[in-house]
């Protein structure tokens, strides 16, 4: 709203708030009536109003960009400051973006599906008829070239344009500069080092030309997608003939009713992370099992215990998490990150918990999990998982894990290959409890309930034999979890 303030010489305009436009009851007054001139309300064209540029908000300290899931308001519609104008998502969570100012949505700068760096303009809100382009830097204005999608910042490229060098992309914001002095995010630096991509050829799309992780990913895709040079004199075989249909209107073998959906949003980001994980790490999975008689019996006792003790909700999964948190401090090589040729070990355990949600895989982090009691750990794990399922998890709750546990035991999975979440160097897969043959005290075979365990390591940071010892330590702790609780 426009605001007035009583000054020593009469009424005077205090401020025209940035983006506070379109309020029907707002009045801005002229001068103070000096020289006998009567004060009067200013006409709209006499008021210098600055449109509000809506930027992609920063969702936590580790988020560099967000994908626009959808626009809730169309261009030309009125919005209030608290109205949600669009929904965005990171690779783990979705968020609503409020307008931040009252007025008309003059221009949508980025379309749905765009992966936008944080603090980059995505829309302009102002008064009807206001020149929205005047408040934007030239690099932030959408291209008006024919054929460019409305709101897209990507310029059209003529067919005769020279090919960009490997490791570069078309400039949208910022420019090339000295890699030693240009702004560069830590995640971009780490990925460039792992992929062997030169930073000197990259164009930063982050605020102020900052090179962010997605710029390095784009350079990686560009370098891999470069067409091979044809060999002079090589013979080219004609394409195989297309077989004729058996009868008119009948689909060929393998065809039929189907639907296609683009890979975008959180699914696209998860796909990129999985590919990056497998291409930048040396993953090795070891499979084993742990006797599960005691842990299942303990869970049954907790379920029948006095509710006032707070143990009825403790699950087998919670007991496994507790055992893992007590073992990891003894093996710092697994409670670690591999960063730019350096192994960073951690004193505290920040345990990632893989959670299956309708939107995809999320991994909230139990901070300082090795300091939590069993009931505290159980409560916090359920709280974080619930926030993920509701789509209300905070980005900072999804960052900083030093080790991860993924539990597929409820689905009857007996073994699997958990995929690392770099820069972590280890992840434990928890499998179903199944009866297996084992030797009894008298040497005769008997059926024993055992829990499958699958440990994936980054062989760049840890070798197979130490990993096998750690897996055995996990199994021993799970087998004797009741004794672990008394220490």
Rosetta blueprint (number, residue, H / E / L):
1 X L
2 X L
3 X E
4 X E
5 X E
6 X E
7 X E
8 X L
9 X L
10 X E
11 X E
12 X E
13 X E
14 X E
15 X E
16 X L
17 X L
18 X L
19 X L
20 X L
21 X L
22 X L
23 X L
24 X L
25 X L
26 X L
27 X L
28 X L
29 X E
30 X L
31 X L
32 X L
33 X L
34 X H
35 X H
36 X H
37 X L
38 X L
39 X L
40 X L
41 X E
42 X L
43 X L
44 X H
45 X H
46 X H
47 X L
48 X L
49 X L
50 X L
51 X L
52 X E
53 X E
54 X E
55 X E
56 X L
57 X L
58 X L
59 X L
60 X L
61 X L
62 X L
63 X L
64 X L
65 X E
66 X E
67 X E
68 X E
69 X E
70 X E
71 X E
72 X L
73 X L
74 X L
75 X L
76 X L
77 X L
78 X E
79 X E
80 X L
81 X L
82 X L
83 X L
84 X E
85 X E
86 X E
87 X E
88 X E
89 X E
90 X L
91 X L
92 X L
93 X L
94 X E
95 X E
96 X E
97 X E
98 X E
99 X L
100 X L
101 X L
102 X L
103 X E
104 X E
105 X E
106 X E
107 X E
108 X E
109 X L
110 X L
111 X L
112 X L
113 X L
114 X L
115 X E
116 X E
117 X E
118 X L
119 X L
120 X L
121 X E
122 X E
123 X E
124 X E
125 X E
126 X E
127 X L
128 X L
129 X L
130 X L
131 X L
132 X H
133 X H
134 X H
135 X H
136 X L
137 X L
138 X H
139 X H
140 X H
141 X L
142 X L
143 X L
144 X L
145 X L
146 X L
147 X L
148 X L
149 X L
150 X L
151 X L
152 X L
153 X L
154 X L
155 X L
156 X L
157 X L
158 X L
159 X L
160 X L
161 X L
162 X L
163 X L
164 X L
165 X L
166 X L
167 X L
168 X L
169 X L
170 X L
171 X L
172 X L
173 X L
174 X L
175 X L
176 X L
177 X L
178 X L
179 X L
180 X L
181 X L
182 X L
183 X L
184 X E
185 X L
186 X H
187 X H
188 X H
189 X H
190 X H
191 X H
192 X H
193 X H
194 X H
195 X H
196 X L
197 X L
198 X L
199 X H
200 X H
201 X H
202 X L
203 X L
204 X L
205 X L
206 X L
207 X H
208 X H
209 X H
210 X L
211 X E
212 X L
213 X H
214 X H
215 X H
216 X H
217 X H
218 X H
219 X H
220 X H
221 X H
222 X H
223 X H
224 X H
225 X H
226 X L
227 X L
228 X L
229 X L
230 X L
231 X L
232 X L
233 X L
234 X L
235 X L
236 X L
237 X L
238 X L
239 X L
240 X L
241 X L
242 X L
243 X L
244 X L
245 X L
246 X L
247 X L
248 X L
249 X L
250 X L
251 X L
252 X L
253 X L
254 X L
255 X L
256 X L
257 X L
258 X L
259 X L
260 X L
261 X L
262 X L
263 X L
264 X L
265 X H
266 X H
267 X H
268 X H
269 X H
270 X H
271 X H
272 X H
273 X H
274 X H
275 X H
276 X H
277 X H
278 X H
279 X H
280 X H
281 X L
282 X L
283 X E
284 X E
285 X E
286 X E
287 X E
288 X E
289 X E
290 X E
291 X E
292 X L
293 X H
294 X H
295 X H
296 X H
297 X H
298 X H
299 X H
300 X H
301 X H
302 X H
303 X H
304 X L
305 X L
306 X L
307 X H
308 X H
309 X H
310 X L
311 X L
312 X L
313 X L
314 X L
315 X L
316 X H
317 X H
318 X H
319 X H
320 X H
321 X H
322 X H
323 X H
324 X H
325 X H
326 X H
327 X H
328 X H
329 X L
330 X L
331 X L
332 X L
333 X L
334 X L
335 X L
336 X E
337 X E
338 X E
339 X E
340 X L
341 X L
342 X E
343 X E
344 X E
345 X E
346 X L
347 X L
348 X L
349 X L
350 X L
351 X E
352 X E
353 X E
354 X E
355 X E
356 X E
357 X E
358 X L
359 X L
360 X E
361 X E
362 X E
363 X E
364 X E
365 X E
366 X E
367 X L
368 X L
369 X H
370 X H
371 X H
372 X L
373 X L
374 X H
375 X H
376 X H
377 X H
378 X H
379 X H
380 X H
381 X H
382 X H
383 X H
384 X H
385 X H
386 X H
387 X H
388 X H
389 X H
390 X H
391 X L
392 X L
393 X L
394 X L
395 X H
396 X H
397 X H
398 X H
399 X L
400 X L
401 X L
402 X L
403 X E
404 X E
405 X E
406 X E
407 X E
408 X L
409 X H
410 X H
411 X H
412 X L
413 X L
414 X L
415 X L
416 X L
417 X L
418 X L
419 X L
420 X L
421 X L
422 X L
423 X L
424 X E
425 X L
426 X E
427 X E
428 X E
429 X E
430 X E
431 X E
432 X E
433 X E
434 X E
435 X E
436 X E
437 X E
438 X E
439 X E
440 X L
441 X L
442 X L
443 X L
444 X L
445 X E
446 X E
447 X E
448 X E
449 X E
450 X E
451 X E
452 X E
453 X E
454 X E
455 X E
456 X E
457 X E
458 X E
459 X L
460 X L
461 X L
462 X L
463 X L
464 X H
465 X H
466 X H
467 X H
468 X H
469 X H
470 X H
471 X H
472 X H
473 X H
474 X H
475 X H
476 X H
477 X H
478 X H
479 X H
480 X L
481 X H
482 X H
483 X H
484 X H
485 X L
486 X L
487 X L
